């Protein structure tokens, strides 16, 4: 690591962003897992907009790629629609 003041600041900012992104990513993955574990269509339908919102937020902040967000949303929507 360089000893420049700006480089040290950049390292601090990067670590802070990395920690925040890991938290939001993990929270979203847990929400997706919880949604996929539901067996009731009514509960899953109620939970779907919240999960989709979390996924959209990650894509907007460039934590995940927009295509990955689309794939995740498609997968959870298909799962909810397949519930009887």
Backbone as a printed PyTorch tensor [residue, N CA C, xyz], in Angstrom:
tensor([[[  0.8450,  -1.1830,   0.0000],
         [  0.0000,   0.0000,   0.0000],
         [  0.8860,   1.2410,   0.0000]],

        [[  0.5200,   2.2100,  -0.8080],
         [  1.2710,   3.4600,  -0.8650],
         [  1.0230,   4.2600,   0.4090]],

        [[  1.9300,   5.1790,   0.6720],
         [  1.8150,   5.9820,   1.8820],
         [  1.1630,   7.3290,   1.6100]],

        [[  0.4900,   7.4600,   0.4940],
         [ -0.1860,   8.7190,   0.2000],
         [ -1.4540,   8.8210,   1.0280]],

        [[ -1.7370,  10.0470,   1.4200],
         [ -2.9130,  10.2970,   2.2400],
         [ -4.1980,   9.8710,   1.5050]],

        [[ -4.2830,  10.2000,   0.2210],
         [ -5.4750,   9.8740,  -0.5600],
         [ -5.6360,   8.3620,  -0.7240]],

        [[ -4.5260,   7.6510,  -0.8440],
         [ -4.5950,   6.1990,  -1.0000],
         [ -5.0910,   5.5460,   0.2850]],

        [[ -4.6200,   6.0380,   1.4120],
         [ -5.0840,   5.5020,   2.6930],
         [ -6.5850,   5.7390,   2.8590]],

        [[ -7.0440,   6.9280,   2.4650],
         [ -8.4670,   7.2330,   2.5470],
         [ -9.2590,   6.3100,   1.6300]],

        [[ -8.7320,   6.0760,   0.4210],
         [ -9.4180,   5.2060,  -0.5350],
         [ -9.5400,   3.7800,   0.0090]],

        [[ -8.5110,   3.3130,   0.6980],
         [ -8.5520,   1.9770,   1.2920],
         [ -9.6240,   1.9140,   2.3800]],

        [[ -9.7110,   2.9520,   3.1830],
         [-10.7370,   3.0000,   4.2300],
         [-12.1370,   3.0000,   3.6170]],

        [[-12.3360,   3.8250,   2.5890],
         [-13.6470,   3.9030,   1.9460],
         [-14.0190,   2.5790,   1.2930]],

        [[-13.0420,   1.9630,   0.6600],
         [-13.2900,   0.6930,  -0.0190],
         [-13.6930,  -0.3830,   0.9860]],

        [[-13.0220,  -0.4250,   2.1200],
         [-13.3490,  -1.4140,   3.1430],
         [-14.7560,  -1.1810,   3.6860]],

        [[-15.1070,   0.0710,   3.8660],
         [-16.4330,   0.4120,   4.3800],
         [-17.5170,   0.0050,   3.3810]],

        [[-17.2870,   0.3080,   2.0950],
         [-18.2510,  -0.0650,   1.0530],
         [-18.3750,  -1.5750,   0.9400]],

        [[-17.2330,  -2.2760,   1.0240],
         [-17.2350,  -3.7330,   0.9180],
         [-18.0540,  -4.3500,   2.0400]],

        [[-17.9000,  -3.8480,   3.2420],
         [-18.6540,  -4.3590,   4.3940],
         [-20.1480,  -4.1200,   4.2110]],

        [[-20.4990,  -2.9320,   3.7450],
         [-21.9040,  -2.5980,   3.5330],
         [-22.5110,  -3.4650,   2.4380]],

        [[-21.7820,  -3.6490,   1.3340],
         [-22.2800,  -4.4620,   0.2290],
         [-22.4550,  -5.9190,   0.6460]],

        [[-21.5290,  -6.4410,   1.4510],
         [-21.6420,  -7.8150,   1.9370],
         [-22.8770,  -7.9730,   2.8070]],

        [[-23.1560,  -6.9710,   3.6500],
         [-24.3290,  -7.0270,   4.5240],
         [-25.6100,  -7.0610,   3.7000]],

        [[-25.7460,  -6.1370,   2.7550],
         [-26.9630,  -6.0870,   1.9480],
         [-27.1110,  -7.3250,   1.0800]],

        [[-26.0040,  -7.8230,   0.5320],
         [-26.0620,  -9.0330,  -0.2800],
         [-26.5070, -10.2330,   0.5320]],

        [[-25.9650, -10.3810,   1.7240],
         [-26.3130, -11.5040,   2.5820],
         [-27.7710, -11.4010,   3.0260]],

        [[-28.2220, -10.1950,   3.3600],
         [-29.6070,  -9.9930,   3.7740],
         [-30.5640, -10.3810,   2.6480]],

        [[-30.2110,  -9.9950,   1.4300],
         [-31.0660, -10.3250,   0.2890],
         [-31.0680, -11.8230,   0.0290]],

        [[-29.9110, -12.4620,   0.0990],
         [-29.8520, -13.9140,  -0.1080],
         [-30.6920, -14.6430,   0.9300]],

        [[-30.6550, -14.1900,   2.1790],
         [-31.4720, -14.8150,   3.2260],
         [-32.9560, -14.6160,   2.9540]],

        [[-33.3270, -13.4380,   2.4490],
         [-34.7310, -13.1760,   2.1330],
         [-35.1960, -14.0810,   0.9940]],

        [[-34.3210, -14.2880,   0.0020],
         [-34.6640, -15.1760,  -1.1150],
         [-34.8320, -16.6010,  -0.6040]],

        [[-33.9190, -17.0550,   0.2510],
         [-34.0170, -18.4020,   0.8130],
         [-35.3130, -18.5810,   1.5870]],

        [[-35.6700, -17.5710,   2.3750],
         [-36.8940, -17.6430,   3.1630],
         [-38.1160, -17.7140,   2.2480]],

        [[-38.0860, -16.9550,   1.1610],
         [-39.2070, -16.9830,   0.2190],
         [-39.3120, -18.3410,  -0.4650]],

        [[-38.1820, -18.9070,  -0.8640],
         [-38.2030, -20.2010,  -1.5380],
         [-38.6240, -21.3250,  -0.5920]],

        [[-38.4520, -21.1270,   0.7020],
         [-38.8230, -22.1540,   1.6740],
         [-40.3160, -22.1510,   1.9760]],

        [[-40.9990, -21.0680,   1.6220],
         [-42.4400, -20.9930,   1.8940],
         [-43.2000, -21.9800,   1.0210]],

        [[-44.2290, -22.5790,   1.6060],
         [-45.0510, -23.5210,   0.8380],
         [-46.4500, -22.9680,   0.5780]],

        [[-46.8170, -21.8970,   1.2590],
         [-48.1330, -21.2950,   1.0670],
         [-48.0500, -20.2120,  -0.0030]],

        [[-48.9200, -20.3070,  -0.9920],
         [-48.8970, -19.3410,  -2.0950],
         [-49.2550, -17.9390,  -1.6140]],

        [[-50.1770, -17.8270,  -0.6610],
         [-50.5760, -16.4990,  -0.1880],
         [-49.4320, -15.7990,   0.5380]],

        [[-48.7260, -16.5480,   1.3850],
         [-47.5820, -15.9660,   2.0910],
         [-46.4870, -15.5760,   1.1080]],

        [[-46.2140, -16.4570,   0.1520],
         [-45.1610, -16.1950,  -0.8230],
         [-45.5150, -14.9920,  -1.6930]],

        [[-46.7810, -14.8800,  -2.0740],
         [-47.2200, -13.7430,  -2.8920],
         [-47.0810, -12.4360,  -2.1230]],

        [[-47.3460, -12.4700,  -0.8330],
         [-47.2050, -11.2740,  -0.0010],
         [-45.7370, -10.8950,   0.1700]],

        [[-44.8680, -11.8810,   0.2220],
         [-43.4450, -11.6470,   0.4560],
         [-42.6960, -11.2540,  -0.8170]],

        [[-43.2140, -11.6370,  -1.9890],
         [-42.5140, -11.4340,  -3.2570],
         [-42.1370,  -9.9780,  -3.5300]],

        [[-43.0240,  -8.9890,  -3.3800],
         [-42.6240,  -7.6040,  -3.6840],
         [-41.4650,  -7.1030,  -2.8300]],

        [[-41.4030,  -7.5390,  -1.5740],
         [-40.3090,  -7.1180,  -0.6950],
         [-38.9770,  -7.6710,  -1.1830]],

        [[-38.9850,  -8.9360,  -1.5900],
         [-37.7500,  -9.5720,  -2.0680],
         [-37.3110,  -8.9460,  -3.3930]],

        [[-38.2530,  -8.7010,  -4.2750],
         [-37.9350,  -8.0770,  -5.5610],
         [-37.3560,  -6.6820,  -5.3320]],

        [[-37.8890,  -5.9700,  -4.3700],
         [-37.3830,  -4.6400,  -4.0470],
         [-35.9350,  -4.7000,  -3.5600]],

        [[-35.6330,  -5.6800,  -2.7150],
         [-34.2550,  -5.8450,  -2.2400],
         [-33.3040,  -6.1380,  -3.3950]],

        [[-33.7360,  -7.0100,  -4.3010],
         [-32.8960,  -7.3730,  -5.4450],
         [-32.6660,  -6.1490,  -6.3310]],

        [[-33.7290,  -5.3730,  -6.5940],
         [-33.6040,  -4.1700,  -7.4140],
         [-32.6430,  -3.1630,  -6.7870]],

        [[-32.7090,  -3.0540,  -5.4690],
         [-31.8300,  -2.1170,  -4.7780],
         [-30.3630,  -2.5140,  -4.9350]],

        [[-30.0720,  -3.8270,  -4.8670],
         [-28.6950,  -4.2890,  -5.0610],
         [-28.2140,  -3.9830,  -6.4720]],

        [[-29.0880,  -4.1720,  -7.4560],
         [-28.6980,  -3.9080,  -8.8410],
         [-28.4770,  -2.4140,  -9.0550]],

        [[-29.3170,  -1.6030,  -8.4600],
         [-29.1980,  -0.1500,  -8.6200],
         [-27.8790,   0.3610,  -8.0450]],

        [[-27.4500,  -0.2340,  -6.9280],
         [-26.2110,   0.1910,  -6.2830],
         [-24.9870,  -0.5550,  -6.8190]],

        [[-25.1790,  -1.3430,  -7.8910],
         [-24.0950,  -2.0870,  -8.5360],
         [-23.4280,  -3.0960,  -7.6140]],

        [[-24.1680,  -3.6130,  -6.6440],
         [-23.6500,  -4.6980,  -5.8180],
         [-23.7160,  -5.9910,  -6.6270]],

        [[-24.8000,  -6.1500,  -7.3960],
         [-24.9150,  -7.2700,  -8.3240],
         [-25.2160,  -6.7070,  -9.7080]],

        [[-24.9470,  -7.4820, -10.7320],
         [-25.1920,  -7.0530, -12.1070],
         [-26.6880,  -7.0450, -12.3860]],

        [[-27.1140,  -6.1530, -13.2850],
         [-28.5500,  -6.0360, -13.5730],
         [-29.1160,  -7.3180, -14.1690]],

        [[-28.3180,  -8.0730, -14.9300],
         [-28.8030,  -9.3260, -15.4990],
         [-28.9660, -10.3930, -14.4210]],

        [[-28.0630, -10.3890, -13.4450],
         [-28.2000, -11.3310, -12.3310],
         [-29.4630, -10.9960, -11.5360]],

        [[-29.7310,  -9.7100, -11.3650],
         [-30.9470,  -9.3020, -10.6660],
         [-32.1820,  -9.7900, -11.4150]],

        [[-32.1550,  -9.6670, -12.7350],
         [-33.2910, -10.1160, -13.5340],
         [-33.4670, -11.6230, -13.4110]],

        [[-32.3590, -12.3730, -13.4200],
         [-32.4340, -13.8250, -13.2830],
         [-32.9900, -14.2240, -11.9130]],

        [[-32.5400, -13.5380, -10.8660],
         [-33.0380, -13.8400,  -9.5210],
         [-34.5290, -13.5500,  -9.4080]],

        [[-34.9500, -12.3960,  -9.9240],
         [-36.3700, -12.0360,  -9.8600],
         [-37.2170, -13.0280, -10.6400]],

        [[-36.7220, -13.4350, -11.7920],
         [-37.4450, -14.4130, -12.6020],
         [-37.5770, -15.7350, -11.8640]],

        [[-36.5050, -16.1580, -11.2310],
         [-36.5260, -17.4260, -10.5120],
         [-37.5040, -17.4470,  -9.3540]],

        [[-37.4930, -16.3670,  -8.5510],
         [-38.4080, -16.3420,  -7.4140],
         [-39.8540, -16.1810,  -7.8730]],

        [[-40.0710, -15.4330,  -8.9570],
         [-41.4290, -15.2820,  -9.4920],
         [-41.9520, -16.6090, -10.0160]],

        [[-41.1060, -17.3570, -10.7260],
         [-41.5120, -18.6640, -11.2220],
         [-41.8450, -19.6240, -10.0760]],

        [[-41.0510, -19.5510,  -9.0160],
         [-41.2900, -20.4110,  -7.8590],
         [-42.6450, -20.0720,  -7.2150]],

        [[-42.9090, -18.8020,  -7.0440],
         [-44.1630, -18.3840,  -6.4150],
         [-45.3410, -18.7860,  -7.2960]],

        [[-45.2150, -18.6010,  -8.6030],
         [-46.3030, -18.9400,  -9.5200],
         [-46.5420, -20.4610,  -9.5700]],

        [[-45.5070, -21.2490,  -9.3180],
         [-45.6520, -22.7050,  -9.3890],
         [-46.2980, -23.2840,  -8.1240]],

        [[-46.3480, -22.4910,  -7.0510],
         [-46.9510, -23.0000,  -5.8130],
         [-48.4440, -23.2320,  -6.0120]],

        [[-48.9330, -24.3160,  -5.3790],
         [-50.3610, -24.6540,  -5.5420],
         [-51.1550, -24.1730,  -4.3410]]])
